[in-house]
C-alpha cells in the first residue's frame, strides 16, 4: 500500500486546475482536467492515484498526483447533465 506524503495537500478548482501544496508553501498548479466541464468532486485513492468528476458526469483518473488525467467515463450523447 502506498503511503501518503506527510503535509501534502491536493485541490481541484472549479475550472479544473489541479493544485498541490506541501507544508506551508503556496499552492502550485500541477495539471488540469481535460474536457471543459466544471470540476465538482476530487478523491484520493492513494498518494498518487486521484479520481475526479465534473458537471458533465465525466469521471477522470490521474496516476501521477494530478499532473495528467485520463477519462474513465464520459456520458453518452443525449444523457441529461446534472
Rosetta blueprint (number, residue, H / E / L):
1 X L
2 X L
3 X L
4 X L
5 X L
6 X L
7 X L
8 X E
9 X E
10 X E
11 X E
12 X E
13 X L
14 X L
15 X L
16 X L
17 X E
18 X E
19 X E
20 X E
21 X E
22 X E
23 X L
24 X L
25 X L
26 X L
27 X L
28 X E
29 X E
30 X E
31 X E
32 X E
33 X L
34 X L
35 X L
36 X L
37 X L
38 X L
39 X E
40 X E
41 X E
42 X E
43 X E
44 X E
45 X L
46 X L
47 X L
48 X L
49 X L
50 X E
51 X E
52 X E
53 X E
54 X E
55 X L
56 X L
57 X L
58 X L
59 X E
60 X E
61 X E
62 X E
63 X L
64 X L
65 X L
66 X L
67 X L
68 X L
69 X L
70 X E
71 X E
72 X E
73 X E
74 X L
75 X L
76 X L
77 X L
78 X L
79 X L
80 X L
81 X L
82 X L
